[in-house]
Amino acid sequence: MPRQNVKSARIEARIAPDALDAIRRASEIEGRSLSDFVVAAAEAAARRTLEEERLIRLAAEDQRLFVETLLTPPEPHEALRRAARHRERLLGKS
């Protein structure tokens, strides 16, 4: 079915009665419709998941090594020096 100017889409889900009761109570507390509450909660969870996926997580030791390497980088090895000389021949010194 082609999508033409769709402003909203429909989803369906099965849910346990006790979970539905909890969600219904929470939506009433916030003064929102059940549908609005569920959509907002799902969207917030999706955004958190997407944001977490973009983060780089490092253990404390890995963080220390990363910062140490940034602050005191190792000397370039021969292959890197050759590449730099080659770049200078092609593009000139910058």
C-alpha positions in Angstrom: 0.0 0.0 0.0 1.6 3.3 -1.0 2.2 6.0 1.6 0.7 9.3 0.6 1.0 12.2 3.1 0.8 9.9 6.1 0.7 12.0 9.2 0.4 9.1 11.6 0.6 5.3 11.4 -1.0 2.6 13.5 0.6 -0.1 15.5 -0.9 -2.9 17.5 0.4 -4.9 20.4 -0.7 -7.6 22.7 -0.2 -6.8 26.4 -0.8 -8.6 29.7 -3.8 -7.3 31.6 -1.7 -6.3 34.6 0.7 -4.4 32.4 -2.3 -2.7 30.7 -3.7 -1.7 34.1 -0.4 -0.2 35.2 0.0 1.8 32.0 -3.6 2.9 32.2 -3.1 4.2 35.8 0.1 5.9 34.8 -1.6 7.6 31.9 -4.4 8.8 34.1 -1.9 10.2 36.6 -0.2 12.2 33.8 -3.6 13.3 32.4 -2.9 11.8 29.0 -4.8 9.4 26.9 -3.6 5.8 27.0 -2.6 6.0 23.4 -0.6 9.3 23.9 1.1 7.9 27.0 2.1 4.7 25.2 3.4 6.5 22.1 5.4 9.0 24.2 6.9 6.2 26.4 7.8 4.2 23.3 9.3 7.2 21.6 11.4 8.1 24.7 12.6 4.5 24.9 13.5 4.5 21.2 15.4 7.8 21.5 17.4 6.5 24.6 18.3 3.3 22.7 19.4 5.3 19.6 21.5 7.7 21.8 23.1 4.8 23.7 24.0 3.1 20.4 26.0 6.2 19.4 28.0 6.4 22.7 31.4 4.9 23.0 31.7 3.2 26.4 35.2 2.5 27.8 36.2 0.9 31.1 38.3 3.1 33.4 41.6 1.5 32.3 40.7 2.0 28.7 39.8 5.6 29.3 43.1 6.2 31.0 45.0 4.5 28.1 43.0 6.6 25.5 43.8 9.9 27.2 47.4 8.9 27.8 47.7 8.1 24.1 46.2 11.4 23.1 48.5 13.4 25.4 51.6 11.5 24.6 51.2 9.9 21.2 53.7 7.2 20.1 56.5 8.1 17.6 55.4 7.5 14.0 56.6 4.2 12.6 58.4 4.0 9.3 55.3 3.3 7.2 53.7 6.5 8.5 56.9 8.5 7.9 57.0 7.1 4.3 53.3 8.1 3.8 54.0 11.6 5.1 57.0 12.0 2.7 54.8 10.7 -0.2 52.1 13.2 0.7 54.5 16.1 0.8 55.8 15.1 -2.7 52.3 15.0 -4.1 50.7 18.0 -2.3 53.7 20.0 -1.0 54.2 21.0 2.6 51.3 22.3 4.4 
